[in-house]
């Protein structure tokens, strides 16, 4: 399971012009299920994201998690995180989980993270328009 975390002031996702998910200060999380990923890996990644200390404390050090700041998260499915760019100019995505597995694991990730902080999501498999204000900027890549 792979994820890209972006510390944001705000973020939103639109499908066909309608806002389907948004968050205020917190995280925008792009998530990709890979072939062979398990529910245990999803739970581990959700816990890691929830505990990742990338928010500033009163001394200006990145020492607080999204839960510590009472933040929220916008979780977006993004199979392109599985891109293999080692050869040629066209990325390959064969290492991404099959759509039915990807959707199930993505929804489980959002559910597990939602047990710690408020979560809204995009729409799995939809053509989404995502906008955000990256705070810092701080962008972290994770894989479990």
N, C-alpha and C positions, 0 to 999 in steps of 0.2 A: 504494500500500500504506500502510495506516495502522496505528499501534500506540499503545497507552497503556502506559507503563512505571510500575510501582509498586515502590518500594524496600520490601522486606518483611523482617520477621524470620522469617516462615514463611507458607506458603500451601498450600492443598490444594483439589482439585476432586473432587466426588463425582458419580457417575452411578448412579441407582437405589439410593442408599445406600452404594455401594462407593467407596472412595477409588481413583481411577484415575491421579492424578498429584499430586505435592507437591514442595515445595522448602523448604529451610532458609533461612538468610540469603542474600538475593540479590534476584531480580526476579520479579515476576509480570507477564507481558506479554500483553495482550489484542491480538489481531491481526485485521485485516480486509483481505481482498483486494478491490480495486476493479476495475470493468470496465476492461479494457485494460492491467492491470498485467502486467509482464513478469518473467521469472526474474532479469534483471539488477537490477530494482528490489528484488526480494525479497532478493537477495544484498547489495545496498547497505544496505537497512534492517537486516538481520541484523548486518552489520559495524558499523553505527552504534550499534545497541543494545549490542553487545558492548563497544564502546569508550566508551560514555556514562559520563562521570565524575560519578556522583551519590552515591558512597560516601565517607565521611569518611576522611581520612588521619590521621596521628598528631597533626597540629595542629588537627584538628577542621574542616578545610576539605573541601568536596566536590571531591575531586581524584583519586578512584580509581574504576576500572571494576569491574564484577562479576567479571571475570577477575582483576583485581588483588587482590581480597579472597578469592579462591578460593571464590566463591559459586556458586549454581546458579540455574536459571530454571524457572518453570512457565509454559508457553505455552498460551494458551486462544484458540480461534477465537471471534470475536465480530462477526458481520456487522452488528450494530446500530451499529457505529462508522461505518457508511455513511449513517446517518440524515440525511435532508434535512428540516429543521424550519422552512424559510423561509416556508411558508404552511400555514395550517390548524393543527389541533391533533393530527393523526395523522401521525407521521413516515413519510416514504417511504424505501424502501430500494432503489430501482431502480438506483442507481449501484454497488451491491455486485456483485462478480463472480458469475457463475453458480455454483451449488453445486459442479459438478465442477471448475471452474477454481479456485474458492475453496479447496477441499480440497487440491488439488495444490500450490497456492502456499503454503498454511498449512503443509503437511507439509515443503515445501522450506525454509521459514523456520526451522522447528524443527530441521531437519537442519543447516542452515548455522550457526545459533546454537550447536547442539550440538557443532560442531567446535571451539568456543572454551571453552564451559562445560558442565557437566552439565545436561541438559534433560529434563524430563518434560512431558507434554501432557495436555490434556483429550481429549474425544472429539468430533470434528467432527460438527456437526449434532445432538448430543444435548442434552437438557434437563439442564444441569449446575448444581450447587450449589457456588459458589465461596466459600471463606472465607480471610481473610488478616489478618495484623497488619501494617498499613502503618507503616513505620518512618520517622518524621519529623514528619508525613507528607511523603513526596516522591512526586509524581505528575507524569510528563512525557508530553506528547503529541507524536508524531512522524509525519511523512508524507514519503514520497519518491515 
